[in-house]
Every structure is written in structure tokens, then in C-alpha cells.
């Protein structure tokens, strides 16, 4: 019986975007302040809704940045995996904060729908247009890395969606100027809420799945099993487990039954292939040499 363990130590995804996080947070904090001030002046629930959404994004960026830094801390004491899973916990926290923001936005929009108040369409358009620029610039900061790092991709998609939401507010201001219909403002708030809820629900369910050690959705466990069974000399596999150590790191452990004696190069090749084909970088493989076990693994998970 042989056992081998391997994992990659690279943290490029966490370390290379500190400047992007800092710049994105700074830009969005300044813009949220502008939106709140002019939202109150213009009496626009849509503008305040967008400010609430962007404020939650600022918190999200802060938490994501903090978690990515914590994830680089080496294992110590009782934290034998380090603090990598803080990225998952932060994702759940961000989702809960967004749900809270949606409740506040909806309450204000309902009140203004039943009791419409004059809205200054032009200031709404100008401030929201600034938001389109700010959110687009922030999204571009993460554009390069979003193809390699799921965490960075999440930041990119979120900010890109925010640019679209701000563009919707611009359209609302224009329609108010053209038609004079004040109910367009709260209706736009409800559309913004729908966008937030759609993205937040996906974020929440995905984060809960990762927290419960479900197989990450980008990995097909059956394909992993078939790959392992296709290796020369492999008769069977059992106790196959795949889980997320963080939002960017995936781990695997498995017992492989072989009909031939193997050496360290056999395991090394499998580990390398798992990393290249499935982006699984933390693997523990135990080799069992002998005939296929028929009964002893009946209750194996």
C-alpha cells in the first residue's frame, strides 16, 4: 500500500491584485458618497438604490481582499489548512449583506410608488453616468485575471453588472425628463433589485455548497472518476472526495486499486494530469495493490 500527497503553494491569484482591489475600493467609495448626496438632493430612490448596491460592492471588495490575504497565511496550530476557507465564508457574508441592502431598497421604492415625489431626472442621469464609467474601470482592473481565477472572475462580472445597473438608472432619468412620470424611478429600483437578487442568490447557493464541501460546480466528479479508472493498471477507485479549500483552491483524496506494482512516478503523473485537466492542485492519493475489493468497500463514500 502506497500513499502520496501533493499540493501547489502558488498564491498568484491572491497576491497580484492587491493594487486592483485598493484602486477599485477607492473609486467606488468616492462614487457611493456622490450617489448618496445627489440621491438625497434629487429625491431619487433609483439613485439611492444604486448607491446601496455599490456600497455593498465596496464591502464585498474589502472582504474579498481581506480574505485573499488571509488565504496566503501558512497553516499553523489547529488551522492545518491555513485560513483559505475565509474566502468562502466571506462570500456567504457578502450575500447576506446584499440581501439586507435589497430589503432597504425595496422598502424605500414601495413607499415612493404609493406616494410619488418629484425626481430631478438630469442630476440622476449625470451621477449614474459617472457610475457607468467608475464600474467599467473597476471591472477592467480584473479583466485580465478573470480567465484564470474564479475569485477574480466573480469580481469582474459583479462590477460589469454594476455598470449595466448604472446604465439603467441613466435611462430612467432620461425617461423621467421626457415623460414626467415619477413612478419610473421606483420601478427602476425594482428592476435593480431583481438584478441584485439574481446574482446574490447564485452567489449564496454556490458559497453554501462550497462551505458544505460539495464538489465545485466547475468540476464533473464522474469525469474525474473515469479519468482515474482509465489509467494503466487501475482496477477500481473508492473514497473519492473532491472539495474546495477556498474559492480558488480545490482538493482531492482517493484510494486507487491497481493490478500492478506502481512507483512514485505513477502517482506524480496522475497528480499532474488532475491539475492540468481539472485544476485540482491539492491531491492525496493512496495506492492499494491487489485484486479488486468486492465487499470491504460496500459502505465507502
CORRA-V193627 format. One record per residue. N is the residue number from 0. RES is the residue in one small letter. PHI is phi in whole degrees, 0 to 359 (none if undefined). PSI is psi in whole degrees, 0 to 359 (999 if undefined). D_CENTER is the distance of its C-alpha to the mean C-alpha in Angstrom with 1 decimal. Layout:
BEGIN
n->N res->RES phi->PHI psi->PSI d_center->D_CENTER
n->N res->RES phi->PHI psi->PSI d_center->D_CENTER
END
This chain:
BEGIN
n->0 res->x phi->none psi->129 d_center->39.2
n->1 res->x phi->237 psi->153 d_center->36.8
n->2 res->x phi->221 psi->138 d_center->33.4
n->3 res->x phi->217 psi->148 d_center->31.0
n->4 res->x phi->223 psi->139 d_center->27.8
n->5 res->x phi->210 psi->144 d_center->25.6
n->6 res->x phi->207 psi->154 d_center->22.4
n->7 res->x phi->271 psi->147 d_center->21.2
n->8 res->x phi->257 psi->357 d_center->21.2
n->9 res->x phi->295 psi->140 d_center->19.5
n->10 res->x phi->231 psi->35 d_center->16.9
n->11 res->x phi->300 psi->322 d_center->17.0
n->12 res->x phi->297 psi->326 d_center->13.3
n->13 res->x phi->278 psi->327 d_center->13.4
n->14 res->x phi->270 psi->331 d_center->16.9
n->15 res->x phi->279 psi->354 d_center->17.2
n->16 res->x phi->243 psi->18 d_center->15.1
n->17 res->x phi->300 psi->316 d_center->16.7
n->18 res->x phi->294 psi->320 d_center->19.0
n->19 res->x phi->296 psi->317 d_center->16.3
n->20 res->x phi->299 psi->314 d_center->14.5
n->21 res->x phi->298 psi->314 d_center->18.1
n->22 res->x phi->293 psi->317 d_center->19.3
n->23 res->x phi->297 psi->319 d_center->16.4
n->24 res->x phi->295 psi->315 d_center->16.8
n->25 res->x phi->299 psi->313 d_center->20.5
n->26 res->x phi->299 psi->316 d_center->20.7
n->27 res->x phi->286 psi->327 d_center->18.6
n->28 res->x phi->297 psi->315 d_center->20.7
n->29 res->x phi->298 psi->319 d_center->23.8
n->30 res->x phi->290 psi->321 d_center->22.9
n->31 res->x phi->300 psi->318 d_center->22.0
n->32 res->x phi->299 psi->316 d_center->25.4
n->33 res->x phi->296 psi->317 d_center->27.1
n->34 res->x phi->297 psi->318 d_center->25.6
n->35 res->x phi->296 psi->314 d_center->26.7
n->36 res->x phi->299 psi->309 d_center->30.1
n->37 res->x phi->283 psi->336 d_center->30.8
n->38 res->x phi->295 psi->320 d_center->29.2
n->39 res->x phi->290 psi->318 d_center->31.8
n->40 res->x phi->296 psi->317 d_center->34.5
n->41 res->x phi->275 psi->353 d_center->33.9
n->42 res->x phi->59 psi->44 d_center->33.3
n->43 res->x phi->253 psi->114 d_center->30.2
n->44 res->x phi->289 psi->330 d_center->27.8
n->45 res->x phi->295 psi->319 d_center->25.7
n->46 res->x phi->291 psi->320 d_center->25.5
n->47 res->x phi->293 psi->325 d_center->24.8
n->48 res->x phi->297 psi->315 d_center->22.1
n->49 res->x phi->295 psi->325 d_center->20.4
n->50 res->x phi->296 psi->318 d_center->21.1
n->51 res->x phi->297 psi->319 d_center->19.5
n->52 res->x phi->296 psi->314 d_center->16.3
n->53 res->x phi->293 psi->327 d_center->16.3
n->54 res->x phi->296 psi->319 d_center->17.2
n->55 res->x phi->294 psi->327 d_center->14.2
n->56 res->x phi->293 psi->322 d_center->12.2
n->57 res->x phi->299 psi->313 d_center->14.5
n->58 res->x phi->299 psi->320 d_center->13.8
n->59 res->x phi->298 psi->317 d_center->10.0
n->60 res->x phi->294 psi->320 d_center->10.8
n->61 res->x phi->297 psi->312 d_center->13.5
n->62 res->x phi->296 psi->318 d_center->11.7
n->63 res->x phi->296 psi->319 d_center->9.0
n->64 res->x phi->295 psi->314 d_center->12.2
n->65 res->x phi->298 psi->314 d_center->14.2
n->66 res->x phi->296 psi->322 d_center->12.0
n->67 res->x phi->294 psi->328 d_center->11.9
n->68 res->x phi->288 psi->317 d_center->15.6
n->69 res->x phi->297 psi->327 d_center->16.3
n->70 res->x phi->294 psi->343 d_center->14.8
n->71 res->x phi->273 psi->351 d_center->17.6
n->72 res->x phi->291 psi->132 d_center->20.3
n->73 res->x phi->291 psi->149 d_center->22.6
n->74 res->x phi->306 psi->138 d_center->23.3
n->75 res->x phi->204 psi->140 d_center->26.1
n->76 res->x phi->59 psi->228 d_center->28.1
n->77 res->x phi->285 psi->347 d_center->26.6
n->78 res->x phi->270 psi->76 d_center->23.1
n->79 res->x phi->289 psi->345 d_center->23.9
n->80 res->x phi->259 psi->5 d_center->20.3
n->81 res->x phi->77 psi->206 d_center->19.8
n->82 res->x phi->245 psi->31 d_center->17.0
n->83 res->x phi->299 psi->325 d_center->14.1
n->84 res->x phi->286 psi->357 d_center->12.7
n->85 res->x phi->299 psi->332 d_center->12.4
n->86 res->x phi->296 psi->326 d_center->8.8
n->87 res->x phi->286 psi->315 d_center->8.4
n->88 res->x phi->299 psi->322 d_center->11.0
n->89 res->x phi->294 psi->325 d_center->9.5
n->90 res->x phi->298 psi->319 d_center->6.5
n->91 res->x phi->295 psi->317 d_center->9.6
n->92 res->x phi->299 psi->317 d_center->11.6
n->93 res->x phi->299 psi->319 d_center->9.7
n->94 res->x phi->297 psi->317 d_center->10.0
n->95 res->x phi->295 psi->322 d_center->13.6
n->96 res->x phi->296 psi->320 d_center->14.3
n->97 res->x phi->294 psi->321 d_center->13.4
n->98 res->x phi->299 psi->320 d_center->15.7
n->99 res->x phi->296 psi->318 d_center->18.3
n->100 res->x phi->296 psi->321 d_center->18.2
n->101 res->x phi->298 psi->319 d_center->18.7
n->102 res->x phi->299 psi->314 d_center->21.7
n->103 res->x phi->294 psi->318 d_center->23.3
n->104 res->x phi->297 psi->316 d_center->22.9
n->105 res->x phi->296 psi->320 d_center->24.4
n->106 res->x phi->300 psi->315 d_center->27.2
n->107 res->x phi->292 psi->320 d_center->28.3
n->108 res->x phi->293 psi->320 d_center->28.1
n->109 res->x phi->298 psi->317 d_center->30.2
n->110 res->x phi->300 psi->318 d_center->32.8
n->111 res->x phi->282 psi->339 d_center->33.2
n->112 res->x phi->289 psi->321 d_center->33.4
n->113 res->x phi->278 psi->335 d_center->36.4
n->114 res->x phi->225 psi->75 d_center->37.8
n->115 res->x phi->299 psi->142 d_center->37.0
n->116 res->x phi->234 psi->152 d_center->37.6
n->117 res->x phi->302 psi->137 d_center->38.3
n->118 res->x phi->238 psi->131 d_center->35.3
n->119 res->x phi->280 psi->99 d_center->35.9
n->120 res->x phi->297 psi->320 d_center->34.3
n->121 res->x phi->295 psi->311 d_center->34.8
n->122 res->x phi->301 psi->324 d_center->33.1
n->123 res->x phi->299 psi->315 d_center->30.1
n->124 res->x phi->298 psi->315 d_center->30.0
n->125 res->x phi->296 psi->312 d_center->30.4
n->126 res->x phi->294 psi->317 d_center->27.8
n->127 res->x phi->295 psi->326 d_center->25.1
n->128 res->x phi->296 psi->322 d_center->26.2
n->129 res->x phi->299 psi->321 d_center->25.4
n->130 res->x phi->298 psi->322 d_center->21.9
n->131 res->x phi->302 psi->316 d_center->21.6
n->132 res->x phi->294 psi->312 d_center->22.6
n->133 res->x phi->299 psi->311 d_center->20.5
n->134 res->x phi->293 psi->325 d_center->17.2
n->135 res->x phi->294 psi->315 d_center->18.2
n->136 res->x phi->298 psi->319 d_center->19.2
n->137 res->x phi->295 psi->318 d_center->16.0
n->138 res->x phi->299 psi->320 d_center->14.0
n->139 res->x phi->296 psi->333 d_center->16.7
n->140 res->x phi->298 psi->331 d_center->16.1
n->141 res->x phi->253 psi->4 d_center->12.9
n->142 res->x phi->295 psi->318 d_center->14.4
n->143 res->x phi->296 psi->318 d_center->16.2
n->144 res->x phi->272 psi->354 d_center->13.5
n->145 res->x phi->289 psi->347 d_center->10.9
n->146 res->x phi->276 psi->337 d_center->13.2
n->147 res->x phi->255 psi->336 d_center->13.2
n->148 res->x phi->234 psi->117 d_center->9.9
n->149 res->x phi->297 psi->326 d_center->6.7
n->150 res->x phi->294 psi->316 d_center->5.1
n->151 res->x phi->294 psi->323 d_center->7.8
n->152 res->x phi->298 psi->321 d_center->7.4
n->153 res->x phi->299 psi->317 d_center->4.4
n->154 res->x phi->297 psi->318 d_center->7.0
n->155 res->x phi->298 psi->310 d_center->9.7
n->156 res->x phi->295 psi->323 d_center->9.2
n->157 res->x phi->296 psi->313 d_center->8.8
n->158 res->x phi->290 psi->326 d_center->11.9
n->159 res->x phi->296 psi->320 d_center->13.6
n->160 res->x phi->295 psi->322 d_center->13.5
n->161 res->x phi->298 psi->322 d_center->14.9
n->162 res->x phi->299 psi->321 d_center->17.7
n->163 res->x phi->293 psi->321 d_center->18.5
n->164 res->x phi->297 psi->315 d_center->18.8
n->165 res->x phi->298 psi->323 d_center->21.0
n->166 res->x phi->297 psi->324 d_center->23.0
n->167 res->x phi->297 psi->323 d_center->23.6
n->168 res->x phi->293 psi->323 d_center->25.0
n->169 res->x phi->301 psi->314 d_center->27.3
n->170 res->x phi->298 psi->320 d_center->28.6
n->171 res->x phi->298 psi->315 d_center->29.3
n->172 res->x phi->300 psi->320 d_center->31.3
n->173 res->x phi->296 psi->316 d_center->33.2
n->174 res->x phi->295 psi->324 d_center->34.1
n->175 res->x phi->296 psi->318 d_center->35.3
n->176 res->x phi->297 psi->322 d_center->37.5
n->177 res->x phi->283 psi->315 d_center->38.9
n->178 res->x phi->262 psi->334 d_center->39.4
n->179 res->x phi->77 psi->8 d_center->39.7
n->180 res->x phi->276 psi->111 d_center->37.7
n->181 res->x phi->286 psi->337 d_center->36.0
n->182 res->x phi->290 psi->348 d_center->34.1
n->183 res->x phi->299 psi->326 d_center->31.8
n->184 res->x phi->297 psi->305 d_center->30.0
n->185 res->x phi->294 psi->328 d_center->28.9
n->186 res->x phi->297 psi->321 d_center->28.2
n->187 res->x phi->298 psi->323 d_center->25.8
n->188 res->x phi->300 psi->318 d_center->24.1
n->189 res->x phi->295 psi->324 d_center->23.7
n->190 res->x phi->295 psi->320 d_center->22.2
n->191 res->x phi->297 psi->318 d_center->19.6
n->192 res->x phi->301 psi->318 d_center->19.0
n->193 res->x phi->298 psi->318 d_center->18.6
n->194 res->x phi->297 psi->315 d_center->15.9
n->195 res->x phi->297 psi->314 d_center->14.0
n->196 res->x phi->298 psi->320 d_center->14.6
n->197 res->x phi->298 psi->311 d_center->13.6
n->198 res->x phi->290 psi->323 d_center->10.0
n->199 res->x phi->290 psi->320 d_center->9.9
n->200 res->x phi->297 psi->318 d_center->11.5
n->201 res->x phi->297 psi->317 d_center->9.2
n->202 res->x phi->299 psi->316 d_center->6.2
n->203 res->x phi->295 psi->311 d_center->9.2
n->204 res->x phi->294 psi->320 d_center->10.7
n->205 res->x phi->296 psi->320 d_center->8.1
n->206 res->x phi->292 psi->319 d_center->7.7
n->207 res->x phi->296 psi->319 d_center->11.5
n->208 res->x phi->302 psi->315 d_center->12.1
n->209 res->x phi->294 psi->322 d_center->10.8
n->210 res->x phi->295 psi->331 d_center->12.8
n->211 res->x phi->269 psi->12 d_center->15.7
n->212 res->x phi->62 psi->32 d_center->15.6
n->213 res->x phi->290 psi->157 d_center->15.3
n->214 res->x phi->296 psi->127 d_center->15.3
n->215 res->x phi->308 psi->141 d_center->11.8
n->216 res->x phi->294 psi->340 d_center->12.1
n->217 res->x phi->280 psi->358 d_center->12.5
n->218 res->x phi->243 psi->130 d_center->15.6
n->219 res->x phi->265 psi->109 d_center->18.8
n->220 res->x phi->297 psi->328 d_center->20.7
n->221 res->x phi->293 psi->323 d_center->24.0
n->222 res->x phi->292 psi->323 d_center->23.7
n->223 res->x phi->296 psi->315 d_center->23.2
n->224 res->x phi->298 psi->316 d_center->26.2
n->225 res->x phi->297 psi->322 d_center->28.3
n->226 res->x phi->298 psi->315 d_center->27.6
n->227 res->x phi->296 psi->319 d_center->28.9
n->228 res->x phi->291 psi->337 d_center->31.9
n->229 res->x phi->280 psi->351 d_center->32.8
n->230 res->x phi->287 psi->145 d_center->33.5
n->231 res->x phi->300 psi->127 d_center->37.2
n->232 res->x phi->88 psi->353 d_center->38.9
n->233 res->x phi->279 psi->125 d_center->36.1
n->234 res->x phi->263 psi->325 d_center->37.5
n->235 res->x phi->197 psi->162 d_center->34.8
n->236 res->x phi->226 psi->148 d_center->31.5
n->237 res->x phi->210 psi->171 d_center->30.6
n->238 res->x phi->51 psi->45 d_center->28.2
n->239 res->x phi->276 psi->120 d_center->25.3
n->240 res->x phi->231 psi->133 d_center->22.1
n->241 res->x phi->229 psi->127 d_center->18.6
n->242 res->x phi->211 psi->165 d_center->15.7
n->243 res->x phi->266 psi->128 d_center->12.6
n->244 res->x phi->274 psi->337 d_center->13.8
n->245 res->x phi->200 psi->188 d_center->10.5
n->246 res->x phi->285 psi->352 d_center->7.0
n->247 res->x phi->235 psi->346 d_center->9.3
n->248 res->x phi->248 psi->131 d_center->12.7
n->249 res->x phi->241 psi->139 d_center->14.3
n->250 res->x phi->241 psi->156 d_center->17.8
n->251 res->x phi->215 psi->142 d_center->20.7
n->252 res->x phi->224 psi->144 d_center->24.2
n->253 res->x phi->200 psi->152 d_center->27.1
n->254 res->x phi->254 psi->128 d_center->30.9
n->255 res->x phi->244 psi->127 d_center->32.6
n->256 res->x phi->263 psi->124 d_center->36.3
n->257 res->x phi->241 psi->156 d_center->38.4
n->258 res->x phi->263 psi->356 d_center->41.9
n->259 res->x phi->229 psi->156 d_center->42.5
n->260 res->x phi->291 psi->140 d_center->42.4
n->261 res->x phi->236 psi->164 d_center->39.4
n->262 res->x phi->236 psi->186 d_center->38.8
n->263 res->x phi->296 psi->331 d_center->35.9
n->264 res->x phi->293 psi->329 d_center->35.5
n->265 res->x phi->298 psi->313 d_center->34.7
n->266 res->x phi->292 psi->320 d_center->31.7
n->267 res->x phi->300 psi->318 d_center->30.7
n->268 res->x phi->295 psi->320 d_center->30.6
n->269 res->x phi->296 psi->316 d_center->28.5
n->270 res->x phi->297 psi->319 d_center->25.9
n->271 res->x phi->295 psi->319 d_center->25.9
n->272 res->x phi->293 psi->321 d_center->25.5
n->273 res->x phi->298 psi->324 d_center->22.6
n->274 res->x phi->289 psi->317 d_center->20.8
n->275 res->x phi->286 psi->320 d_center->21.9
n->276 res->x phi->276 psi->324 d_center->21.5
n->277 res->x phi->237 psi->0 d_center->18.4
n->278 res->x phi->59 psi->39 d_center->16.7
n->279 res->x phi->260 psi->109 d_center->17.7
n->280 res->x phi->256 psi->352 d_center->18.9
n->281 res->x phi->237 psi->100 d_center->20.1
n->282 res->x phi->236 psi->142 d_center->22.9
n->283 res->x phi->232 psi->117 d_center->25.9
n->284 res->x phi->238 psi->128 d_center->28.7
n->285 res->x phi->246 psi->125 d_center->31.9
n->286 res->x phi->262 psi->133 d_center->34.8
n->287 res->x phi->239 psi->114 d_center->37.6
n->288 res->x phi->268 psi->129 d_center->40.7
n->289 res->x phi->148 psi->193 d_center->43.0
n->290 res->x phi->286 psi->159 d_center->43.4
n->291 res->x phi->298 psi->131 d_center->40.7
n->292 res->x phi->283 psi->121 d_center->40.3
n->293 res->x phi->268 psi->318 d_center->41.3
n->294 res->x phi->248 psi->333 d_center->41.4
n->295 res->x phi->288 psi->346 d_center->39.8
n->296 res->x phi->251 psi->20 d_center->36.2
n->297 res->x phi->304 psi->322 d_center->36.7
n->298 res->x phi->258 psi->15 d_center->34.4
n->299 res->x phi->291 psi->147 d_center->31.9
n->300 res->x phi->262 psi->999 d_center->28.2
END
